Amino acid sequence: MIAAASDEQKNSPVPEGPGIIEALSGIYTETLGPGAMGLFLTGSVTALYSTLFVACASSTRMFTDAFAQFGLLEYASPESRRRWIGALAWALPLIWTVLFLYVRAPLFMVSLGGIALAVLLLQVVFAAQQFRYRRLPQALRPSRAYDVLLWASIAAIVCVGLKAVSG
């Protein structure tokens, strides 16, 4: 959507702060009429909520795993993991809300999140490669086609990740 907005207004500067919402909604209202604003807002809220929900669910577990790797909690204890996941389920959205209210630059925050995800994807690629070639039991060894597709995926992810990080 941001790319479409920038294509439509090539000579106009990209709006800052809450103005980005108006710019994006303009794509829908100019094409489909003023009634599309409700559709745009409903879709936006739905997409943002589901993103927040999934990010919170995955981040709490990822941070808990990382904290266990650093020795901050006993991973073998389900009770300890549950407490950390529960605490992070409150702390992370609170931190995100405070950051949003303090920074007040949605486009910058989305871009920064995209860069962070690109870096995370590079770590996932490394882990997938390591598990495939160093830890996979012989009985689970996949076909040659799988390996070709794995490497095609790795190449695509690395290219997209590097492009996102380099700007």
MODELLER restraints for C-alpha pairs under 7 A, 6 or more apart:
rsr = mdl.restraints
at = mdl.atoms
rsr.add(forms.Gaussian(group=physical.xy_distance, feature=features.Distance(at['CA:1:A'], at['CA:24:A']), mean=6.65, stdev=0.5))
rsr.add(forms.Gaussian(group=physical.xy_distance, feature=features.Distance(at['CA:2:A'], at['CA:24:A']), mean=6.79, stdev=0.5))
rsr.add(forms.Gaussian(group=physical.xy_distance, feature=features.Distance(at['CA:5:A'], at['CA:23:A']), mean=6.72, stdev=0.5))
rsr.add(forms.Gaussian(group=physical.xy_distance, feature=features.Distance(at['CA:5:A'], at['CA:24:A']), mean=6.17, stdev=0.5))
rsr.add(forms.Gaussian(group=physical.xy_distance, feature=features.Distance(at['CA:5:A'], at['CA:27:A']), mean=6.66, stdev=0.5))
rsr.add(forms.Gaussian(group=physical.xy_distance, feature=features.Distance(at['CA:6:A'], at['CA:14:A']), mean=6.98, stdev=0.5))
rsr.add(forms.Gaussian(group=physical.xy_distance, feature=features.Distance(at['CA:16:A'], at['CA:105:A']), mean=6.34, stdev=0.5))
rsr.add(forms.Gaussian(group=physical.xy_distance, feature=features.Distance(at['CA:17:A'], at['CA:104:A']), mean=5.71, stdev=0.5))
rsr.add(forms.Gaussian(group=physical.xy_distance, feature=features.Distance(at['CA:17:A'], at['CA:105:A']), mean=4.46, stdev=0.5))
rsr.add(forms.Gaussian(group=physical.xy_distance, feature=features.Distance(at['CA:17:A'], at['CA:106:A']), mean=5.88, stdev=0.5))
rsr.add(forms.Gaussian(group=physical.xy_distance, feature=features.Distance(at['CA:25:A'], at['CA:37:A']), mean=6.41, stdev=0.5))
rsr.add(forms.Gaussian(group=physical.xy_distance, feature=features.Distance(at['CA:25:A'], at['CA:40:A']), mean=6.30, stdev=0.5))
rsr.add(forms.Gaussian(group=physical.xy_distance, feature=features.Distance(at['CA:28:A'], at['CA:36:A']), mean=5.91, stdev=0.5))
rsr.add(forms.Gaussian(group=physical.xy_distance, feature=features.Distance(at['CA:28:A'], at['CA:37:A']), mean=6.96, stdev=0.5))
rsr.add(forms.Gaussian(group=physical.xy_distance, feature=features.Distance(at['CA:28:A'], at['CA:40:A']), mean=6.91, stdev=0.5))
rsr.add(forms.Gaussian(group=physical.xy_distance, feature=features.Distance(at['CA:29:A'], at['CA:36:A']), mean=5.32, stdev=0.5))
rsr.add(forms.Gaussian(group=physical.xy_distance, feature=features.Distance(at['CA:29:A'], at['CA:37:A']), mean=6.02, stdev=0.5))
rsr.add(forms.Gaussian(group=physical.xy_distance, feature=features.Distance(at['CA:56:A'], at['CA:89:A']), mean=6.31, stdev=0.5))
rsr.add(forms.Gaussian(group=physical.xy_distance, feature=features.Distance(at['CA:56:A'], at['CA:92:A']), mean=6.97, stdev=0.5))
rsr.add(forms.Gaussian(group=physical.xy_distance, feature=features.Distance(at['CA:60:A'], at['CA:85:A']), mean=5.17, stdev=0.5))
rsr.add(forms.Gaussian(group=physical.xy_distance, feature=features.Distance(at['CA:60:A'], at['CA:88:A']), mean=5.44, stdev=0.5))
rsr.add(forms.Gaussian(group=physical.xy_distance, feature=features.Distance(at['CA:60:A'], at['CA:89:A']), mean=6.04, stdev=0.5))
rsr.add(forms.Gaussian(group=physical.xy_distance, feature=features.Distance(at['CA:61:A'], at['CA:85:A']), mean=6.15, stdev=0.5))
rsr.add(forms.Gaussian(group=physical.xy_distance, feature=features.Distance(at['CA:64:A'], at['CA:81:A']), mean=6.70, stdev=0.5))
rsr.add(forms.Gaussian(group=physical.xy_distance, feature=features.Distance(at['CA:64:A'], at['CA:84:A']), mean=6.24, stdev=0.5))
rsr.add(forms.Gaussian(group=physical.xy_distance, feature=features.Distance(at['CA:64:A'], at['CA:85:A']), mean=6.38, stdev=0.5))
rsr.add(forms.Gaussian(group=physical.xy_distance, feature=features.Distance(at['CA:67:A'], at['CA:73:A']), mean=6.41, stdev=0.5))
rsr.add(forms.Gaussian(group=physical.xy_distance, feature=features.Distance(at['CA:68:A'], at['CA:74:A']), mean=6.18, stdev=0.5))
rsr.add(forms.Gaussian(group=physical.xy_distance, feature=features.Distance(at['CA:68:A'], at['CA:75:A']), mean=5.54, stdev=0.5))
rsr.add(forms.Gaussian(group=physical.xy_distance, feature=features.Distance(at['CA:73:A'], at['CA:80:A']), mean=6.73, stdev=0.5))
rsr.add(forms.Gaussian(group=physical.xy_distance, feature=features.Distance(at['CA:74:A'], at['CA:80:A']), mean=6.48, stdev=0.5))
rsr.add(forms.Gaussian(group=physical.xy_distance, feature=features.Distance(at['CA:75:A'], at['CA:81:A']), mean=6.31, stdev=0.5))
rsr.add(forms.Gaussian(group=physical.xy_distance, feature=features.Distance(at['CA:115:A'], at['CA:164:A']), mean=5.93, stdev=0.5))
rsr.add(forms.Gaussian(group=physical.xy_distance, feature=features.Distance(at['CA:115:A'], at['CA:165:A']), mean=5.53, stdev=0.5))
rsr.add(forms.Gaussian(group=physical.xy_distance, feature=features.Distance(at['CA:118:A'], at['CA:161:A']), mean=4.60, stdev=0.5))
rsr.add(forms.Gaussian(group=physical.xy_distance, feature=features.Distance(at['CA:118:A'], at['CA:164:A']), mean=6.51, stdev=0.5))
rsr.add(forms.Gaussian(group=physical.xy_distance, feature=features.Distance(at['CA:118:A'], at['CA:165:A']), mean=6.93, stdev=0.5))
rsr.add(forms.Gaussian(group=physical.xy_distance, feature=features.Distance(at['CA:119:A'], at['CA:161:A']), mean=6.63, stdev=0.5))
rsr.add(forms.Gaussian(group=physical.xy_distance, feature=features.Distance(at['CA:122:A'], at['CA:158:A']), mean=6.43, stdev=0.5))
rsr.add(forms.Gaussian(group=physical.xy_distance, feature=features.Distance(at['CA:122:A'], at['CA:161:A']), mean=6.85, stdev=0.5))
rsr.add(forms.Gaussian(group=physical.xy_distance, feature=features.Distance(at['CA:125:A'], at['CA:154:A']), mean=6.10, stdev=0.5))
